[in-house]
Amino acid sequence: MDGLDVMDMGGCPVEATLSVVGGKWKAVILWRLVGGTRRFNELQRSISQITRKMLTEQLRELEQDNLIIRTVYPEVPPKVEYSLSEYGRTFIPVLNAMAQWGLVHQERVSDPVRSTT
């Protein structure tokens, strides 16, 4: 199926994907969760540039879109963990492709000869 057929079916699938995982942080958060369940502070430490407020917002949106599972344990202090949902795990191949492309891009940018070709 070519791009025109997909567009005739009600919209661009890339736009649909980006409407769920677009933005600066969502894919990064999902990538951190590929390795397993993480607590909030673990996620925040692993993404040093993200603010607490932004991480909270992004996690809520990912949970609303059923990509992650938020588990709250009845403890004091409260213990909350985040993990990929079954649906979220279907996004792992996309994240792997993004990571591979990112590695190639980093090499290309760091090599002045390759970056001009």
N, C-alpha and C positions, 0 to 999 in steps of 0.2 A: 504494500500500500504506500503510495507516495504522499508527500506533504499536502497536496491539494485534496486528496480523498479524506484525510484526517480533518482538514479544515471544514470540509462539507459536513462532517459528522458533529459539528457543534463547537468547534474551537480548537485552538492549538494545544496539543498535549504538553508541550514545554511550559506554556503559560499555566496550565493546570498544575503541573509539578511545582513550579515556582510559587504559585499561590499558597502552597502548603509548606514548602521548605525554603522559600526565598528569604532574602535578607542576609545580614552578615553573620549571624550566630547559629541559626537552626541546624545547618548541615554540620557545623563544628560540634555542636552538642550531640547530635546523632552519632557522629564519628567517635566521640569519646565513649558513648554508650555501647558501641560495637564490641568493645572489650569486656563488657559485663556491667552489672549493676553498680551504680555510683550514688553516693550521698551528695546532698547539695554542696557542701563545702569542698568535697573532692572535685566536683565539676568546676566550681569557681576557681579553685587553685590550678586546675589544668588549663583553664582559659583565662589567663591572667589579665587580659585587657577588658573583660566583660564586667560590668557593674552588677552588684547584687540585684538591683531592681530589674535590669534588663534580663538577667538570667531567669529570674522569677517569671517575668512576662513570657519569655520564649518557652520555658518549660510548660507553662499553663497552656499556651497555644498548641504546642506539640501534643500535650495530653488531650486537648479538645479535638484534635485531628486524629486521635487514636494511634499515634506513632510511638508514644511512650506510655508506660504504666507508672503511676505514682503510688507507692505503697507507704502508708503511715502506720507505724507501730505504736500501740498504746503504752508509751513509756514516758518517764520524766527524767531528763528533758526529752521532747518528742524526737523520734527517729523517723526520718523520711528517706526513702530510696527511690531512685529512678532507674528504669530499665526499658529496653526496646520491647514493644509489644510484638505479637506475631506479625501484625500488619507492618510495623516499623522495620522488622527484619527483612521484609521484602524489598526495602530500600538499600540494603547492604551492597548489592552489586553496583548500584549507582554511586554510592560512596566510594567503593573500591575503584571504579572508573575515574571518579573525580580525583582521588588520591594519586592514581597513576599519571593522569594528565598533569596534575600539580607538580609531580616530580620532574616530568619532562620539561615543563614550563620553567621550573626553578633552574634546571641545568641550562636551558636555552638563554635565560636572562643573565645567568652568571658567566656565560661564555660569549664575549663580545663578537667573535667571528660568527657563531651560530645565530645570534640574535638578529642579525641583518639578513638572514636568508629565510 
